[in-house]
Amino acid sequence: MFKLKSILISALLLAGFTAFAQQITVTGTVTSSADGYGVIGAAVMEKGTANGTTTDFDGNFSITVKEGAVLVFSSIGYTTLELPAQ
């Protein structure tokens, strides 16, 4: 029984470290193609999740997502854009 508990605890710890290691932080700036200025308050979402953020006064953002994620950028009055997180 003790050996089984040890294996289970080790597996859970390893799974936790593996999940953490597969995340990346993406930073960038959302700008308008019309004038090149940063878009204030644009939504930046990890597609298929509730994980998201908004841009600051200069259009800057930072978000931690799973490797291979797709980011969805949207804002009122602008075309929604989906890009791979890099």
CORKA-V922824 format. One record per pair of residues at least 4 apart in sequence whose ideal C-beta (glycine too) atoms are under 8 Angstrom apart, sorted by the first residue. I is the first residue (numbers start at 0). GAP is how many residues later the second one is. Records with the same first field share a line. If there is no record, write none. Layout:
# CORKA-V922824
I=GAP / GAP
This chain:
# CORKA-V922824
0=4
1=4
2=4
3=4
4=4
5=4
6=4
7=4
8=4
9=4
10=4
11=4
12=4
13=4
14=4
15=4
16=4
17=4
18=4
21=44 / 45
22=41 / 42 / 43 / 44
23=40 / 41 / 42 / 43 / 61
24=37 / 38 / 39
25=36 / 37 / 38 / 39 / 45 / 59 / 60
26=33 / 34 / 35 / 36
27=32 / 33
28=9 / 26 / 29 / 30 / 31 / 32
29=8 / 9 / 12 / 14 / 25 / 29 / 31 / 43 / 45
30=5 / 6 / 7 / 8 / 28
31=4 / 5 / 6 / 7 / 46
36=22
37=17 / 19 / 20 / 21 / 22
38=16 / 20 / 36 / 39
39=15 / 16 / 17 / 18 / 19
40=13 / 14 / 34
41=12 / 13 / 17 / 19 / 31 / 32 / 33 / 36
42=9 / 10 / 11 / 29 / 30 / 31 / 32
43=8 / 9 / 10 / 11 / 17 / 19 / 27 / 28 / 29
44=4 / 6 / 7 / 26 / 27 / 29
45=5 / 6 / 17 / 19 / 20 / 23 / 24 / 25 / 26 / 39
46=22 / 23 / 24 / 25 / 35
47=22
50=12 / 13 / 14
51=11
52=8 / 9 / 10
53=7
54=4 / 5 / 6
55=4 / 5
62=8
64=4 / 6 / 20
66=18
67=16 / 17
68=15 / 16
69=12 / 13 / 14 / 15
70=11 / 12 / 13 / 14
71=8 / 9 / 10
72=7 / 8 / 9 / 10
73=4 / 6 / 7
